[in-house]
């Protein structure tokens, strides 16, 4: 699945590069002698393409999140170690951030996972916390009941629909 995601990102990146190159060529070489009437249409088409692309990425991420949640299992793990770090701007070292390392067992094997986000309060070694892991790959886990390690699609949906509505509104206003 990770290979599929990386291939999808490669294709999207290449698609955007090609579109930007073609747009640059069009804008640099296309110098009409009279008033050019196609710039708004070109802009709206590009805006529409980007909005649809964002919505498609959002749908892809939503399906991936749903699949992850449906195939994942929740268990409890114990904090076995705590990594203490400091923010870059905390030169005095007064505000540590704690990253608990949790051990959990799946089919008799022990797996360890460090928290992706630090917490400001000190947690204790031996404390039990919920761990949600993927049944096919217990290494892919999240240290929370409701957290999912897949990117949240909400921002893609919001931006995509806002851009889509904007392009529709601009199209109606200009025609």
DAQUI-V236747 format. One record per residue. N is the residue number from 1. SS is DSSP state (helix for helix, strand for strand, loop for the rest). D_CENTER is the distance of its C-alpha to the mean C-alpha in Angstrom with 1 decimal. Layout:
# DAQUI-V236747
N:SS:D_CENTER
N:SS:D_CENTER
This chain:
# DAQUI-V236747
1:loop:15.1
2:helix:13.4
3:helix:15.9
4:helix:15.2
5:helix:11.5
6:helix:12.8
7:helix:15.5
8:helix:13.5
9:helix:11.6
10:helix:15.2
11:helix:16.7
12:helix:14.5
13:helix:15.1
14:helix:18.7
15:helix:19.0
16:helix:17.9
17:helix:20.3
18:helix:23.1
19:helix:22.7
20:helix:22.8
21:helix:25.8
22:helix:27.6
23:helix:27.0
24:helix:28.4
25:helix:31.4
26:helix:32.1
27:helix:32.0
28:helix:34.1
29:helix:36.6
30:loop:37.0
31:loop:39.5
32:loop:41.5
33:loop:45.0
34:loop:44.7
35:loop:42.2
36:loop:39.0
37:loop:37.9
38:loop:34.8
39:helix:32.5
40:helix:31.3
41:helix:30.9
42:helix:28.9
43:helix:26.7
44:helix:26.1
45:helix:25.5
46:helix:22.8
47:helix:21.3
48:helix:21.5
49:helix:20.0
50:helix:16.9
51:helix:16.6
52:helix:17.1
53:helix:14.6
54:helix:11.9
55:helix:13.3
56:helix:13.5
57:helix:9.8
58:helix:9.3
59:helix:12.2
60:helix:11.1
61:helix:7.9
62:helix:10.5
63:helix:13.0
64:helix:11.2
65:helix:10.6
66:helix:14.2
67:helix:15.5
68:helix:14.2
69:helix:15.8
70:helix:18.9
71:helix:19.5
72:strand:18.8
73:strand:21.8
74:strand:22.3
75:strand:24.8
76:strand:25.9
77:strand:25.9
78:strand:27.9
79:strand:27.0
80:strand:28.9
81:strand:28.0
82:strand:26.5
83:strand:25.1
84:strand:26.0
85:strand:24.3
86:strand:24.8
87:loop:22.8
88:loop:23.7
89:loop:25.6
90:loop:27.5
91:loop:30.5
92:loop:32.9
93:loop:30.9
94:loop:31.4
95:loop:28.0
96:strand:26.6
97:strand:23.2
98:strand:23.5
99:strand:21.2
100:strand:22.9
101:strand:23.2
102:strand:23.7
103:strand:25.8
104:strand:25.8
105:strand:27.9
106:strand:27.3
107:loop:30.4
108:loop:32.3
109:strand:29.9
110:strand:28.3
111:strand:24.7
112:strand:23.3
113:strand:19.9
114:strand:19.2
115:loop:17.2
116:loop:13.9
117:loop:14.9
118:loop:18.5
119:strand:21.0
120:loop:23.9
121:loop:26.5
122:loop:28.2
123:loop:27.8
124:loop:30.5
125:loop:30.9
126:loop:31.7
127:loop:29.7
128:strand:28.1
129:strand:24.5
130:strand:22.6
131:strand:20.5
132:strand:18.5
133:strand:18.5
134:strand:18.2
135:loop:21.9
136:loop:21.8
137:loop:20.1
138:loop:20.9
139:loop:19.2
140:loop:15.8
141:strand:16.1
142:strand:14.9
143:loop:17.6
144:loop:17.7
145:loop:18.9
146:loop:16.1
147:loop:13.0
148:loop:10.8
149:loop:9.0
150:loop:6.6
151:loop:3.1
152:loop:5.3
153:loop:6.8
154:helix:9.3
155:helix:8.7
156:helix:8.8
157:helix:11.9
158:helix:13.5
159:helix:13.4
160:helix:14.4
161:helix:17.2
162:helix:18.4
163:helix:18.8
164:helix:20.5
165:helix:22.8
166:helix:23.6
167:helix:24.5
168:helix:26.6
169:helix:28.3
170:helix:29.0
171:helix:30.4
172:helix:32.7
173:helix:33.8
174:helix:34.7
175:loop:36.5
